Amino acid sequence: LVIGSTGLLGQEMVRAADARGVETVGTFAHGVHADAMRLLLEDGEEVRRRIEEVAPEAVVLCGAMASMDECERRPRDAFDVNVEGPMSVATACAEIGARLLLFSSDAVFGEHGAARLHEFDMPDPPSIYGKTKLEAERLVMDASRGNVVCRLGMLYGARPRGGRHNLASLVREECAAGREVRLASDHFVTPTYAPEAAAASLELLLRGLKGTWHVCGPSCVSKYEFALAVADEFALPSRLLAPARTEELEHLAPRSLRACMSNEKLLASLDVRMSSPAEGLRLLRSERR
Ligand SMILES: NC(=O)c1ccc[n+]([C@@H]2O[C@H](COP(=O)([O-])OP(=O)(O)OC[C@H]3O[C@@H](n4cnc5c(N)ncnc54)[C@H](OP(=O)(O)O)[C@@H]3O)[C@@H](O)[C@H]2O)c1
């Protein structure tokens, strides 16, 4: 059961499962999606009913209020969806003996001295979003030690139909329309190609691995540098990309400016591909998506 199969990661999770011959059932929250069923994480009764109906071997929880600023604006809703939701899912999974894979985020970390953040580093989220994700991690691991938490770096890939932009899709759309995009040159992230994040996370689940994993690409780059790589790969005018300081961009949510994770543990445990931005963007273009 892929909860949130209509989002950026969820769509890739369904594809990755398909490629491995694993049957999936997907869910959405808003809009109309003929190939998925509706499930609202904040409705504990619906969550329990759906999980009982589908009786999956495993639940992959991609669904979330994933916009950091939206969580800051609506903290109560963020808590209901990102904390109460995973708790209902974890309880229902424990009841039927299904394993649960929760997606979390580098946003669980605050300002940190470390050049790269490892699974053993201490989380200290500055934002509501990060706090909800950390709380969900704890609930999910407490519900069963067999569960898996994958903390993702900044995802990029094909924008889902009617879904949120990611940095690659935003830069492509804005630059193609001739509009300037301002990007933080002081905010460093680990860009992660969504299909590879999905494939690696699925592999963890299929191999029976448990606990917390950092699933991210190898490079630590600023958002501005990543945008330059997008413009380069898609032959877009890089003069439309304007470097800015994060504080000038007026985000609502506070964020750590150096949230680069290490994928060392993942690569030591699995034979998976995690591409650099140049490689991942080339794959994205070659897949014509
Ligand atoms: N994107 C990133 O850079 C990033 C980085 C780190 C971690 N993550 C985490 O990775 C996961 C997937 O992120 P994403 O970028 O794929 O998110 P996304 O594109 O925004 O997709 C979110 C999915 O969750 C569903 N959803 C939204 N509200 C829901 C609710 N109240 N109940 C049930 N489902 C709901 C959406 O359904 P509808 O389409 O119907 O709205 C959609 O399928 C999230 O847990 C996110 O926090 C993402």
Ligand as a Chemical Component Dictionary entry (heavy atoms), coordinates in Angstrom:
data_LIG
# 
_chem_comp.id                   LIG 
_chem_comp.type                 NON-POLYMER 
_chem_comp.pdbx_formal_charge   0 
_chem_comp.three_letter_code    LIG 
# 
loop_
_chem_comp_atom.comp_id 
_chem_comp_atom.atom_id 
_chem_comp_atom.alt_atom_id 
_chem_comp_atom.type_symbol 
_chem_comp_atom.charge 
_chem_comp_atom.model_Cartn_x 
_chem_comp_atom.model_Cartn_y 
_chem_comp_atom.model_Cartn_z 
_chem_comp_atom.pdbx_ordinal 
LIG N1  N1  N 0  10.106 16.643 -1.811 1  
LIG C1  C1  C 0  11.198 16.678 -1.058 2  
LIG O1  O1  O 0  12.198 17.343 -1.408 3  
LIG C2  C2  C 0  11.266 15.894 0.229  4  
LIG C3  C3  C 0  12.437 15.952 0.973  5  
LIG C4  C4  C 0  12.504 15.239 2.161  6  
LIG C5  C5  C 0  11.438 14.468 2.576  7  
LIG N2  N2  N 1  10.300 14.437 1.833  8  
LIG C6  C6  C 0  9.183  13.613 2.325  9  
LIG O2  O2  O 0  8.931  12.607 1.362  10 
LIG C7  C7  C 0  7.541  12.305 1.307  11 
LIG C8  C8  C 0  7.008  12.496 -0.096 12 
LIG O3  O3  O 0  7.218  13.851 -0.478 13 
LIG P1  P1  P 0  6.741  14.387 -1.905 14 
LIG O4  O4  O 0  7.674  15.478 -2.286 15 
LIG O5  O5  O -1 6.529  13.234 -2.827 16 
LIG O6  O6  O 0  5.347  15.053 -1.514 17 
LIG P2  P2  P 0  4.190  15.554 -2.494 18 
LIG O7  O7  O 0  4.662  15.557 -3.917 19 
LIG O8  O8  O 0  3.669  16.813 -1.907 20 
LIG O9  O9  O 0  3.085  14.406 -2.360 21 
LIG C9  C9  C 0  2.406  14.241 -1.177 22 
LIG C10 C10 C 0  1.465  13.065 -1.292 23 
LIG O10 O10 O 0  0.764  12.987 -0.062 24 
LIG C11 C11 C 0  -0.634 13.044 -0.314 25 
LIG N3  N3  N 0  -1.262 13.774 0.791  26 
LIG C12 C12 C 0  -1.233 15.106 1.024  27 
LIG N4  N4  N 0  -1.965 15.403 2.115  28 
LIG C13 C13 C 0  -2.453 14.224 2.576  29 
LIG C14 C14 C 0  -3.313 13.861 3.641  30 
LIG N5  N5  N 0  -3.809 14.786 4.466  31 
LIG N6  N6  N 0  -3.627 12.553 3.795  32 
LIG C15 C15 C 0  -3.143 11.610 2.965  33 
LIG N7  N7  N 0  -2.340 11.877 1.918  34 
LIG C16 C16 C 0  -1.994 13.177 1.742  35 
LIG C17 C17 C 0  -0.774 13.778 -1.618 36 
LIG O11 O11 O 0  -2.040 13.458 -2.209 37 
LIG P3  P3  P 0  -2.776 14.496 -3.237 38 
LIG O12 O12 O 0  -1.949 14.423 -4.502 39 
LIG O13 O13 O 0  -4.129 13.961 -3.416 40 
LIG O14 O14 O 0  -2.726 15.828 -2.572 41 
LIG C18 C18 C 0  0.414  13.202 -2.385 42 
LIG O15 O15 O 0  0.090  11.944 -2.909 43 
LIG C19 C19 C 0  6.884  13.203 2.350  44 
LIG O16 O16 O 0  6.805  12.524 3.568  45 
LIG C20 C20 C 0  7.873  14.348 2.493  46 
LIG O17 O17 O 0  7.766  14.962 3.746  47 
LIG C21 C21 C 0  10.192 15.119 0.664  48 
# 
loop_
_chem_comp_bond.comp_id 
_chem_comp_bond.atom_id_1 
_chem_comp_bond.atom_id_2 
_chem_comp_bond.value_order 
_chem_comp_bond.pdbx_ordinal 
LIG N1  C1  SING 1  
LIG C1  O1  DOUB 2  
LIG C1  C2  SING 3  
LIG C2  C3  SING 4  
LIG C2  C21 DOUB 5  
LIG C3  C4  DOUB 6  
LIG C4  C5  SING 7  
LIG C5  N2  DOUB 8  
LIG N2  C6  SING 9  
LIG N2  C21 SING 10 
LIG C6  O2  SING 11 
LIG C6  C20 SING 12 
LIG O2  C7  SING 13 
LIG C7  C8  SING 14 
LIG C7  C19 SING 15 
LIG C8  O3  SING 16 
LIG O3  P1  SING 17 
LIG P1  O4  DOUB 18 
LIG P1  O5  SING 19 
LIG P1  O6  SING 20 
LIG O6  P2  SING 21 
LIG P2  O7  DOUB 22 
LIG P2  O8  SING 23 
LIG P2  O9  SING 24 
LIG O9  C9  SING 25 
LIG C9  C10 SING 26 
LIG C10 O10 SING 27 
LIG C10 C18 SING 28 
LIG O10 C11 SING 29 
LIG C11 N3  SING 30 
LIG C11 C17 SING 31 
LIG N3  C12 SING 32 
LIG N3  C16 SING 33 
LIG C12 N4  DOUB 34 
LIG N4  C13 SING 35 
LIG C13 C14 SING 36 
LIG C13 C16 DOUB 37 
LIG C14 N5  SING 38 
LIG C14 N6  DOUB 39 
LIG N6  C15 SING 40 
LIG C15 N7  DOUB 41 
LIG N7  C16 SING 42 
LIG C17 O11 SING 43 
LIG C17 C18 SING 44 
LIG O11 P3  SING 45 
LIG P3  O12 DOUB 46 
LIG P3  O13 SING 47 
LIG P3  O14 SING 48 
LIG C18 O15 SING 49 
LIG C19 O16 SING 50 
LIG C19 C20 SING 51 
LIG C20 O17 SING 52 
# 
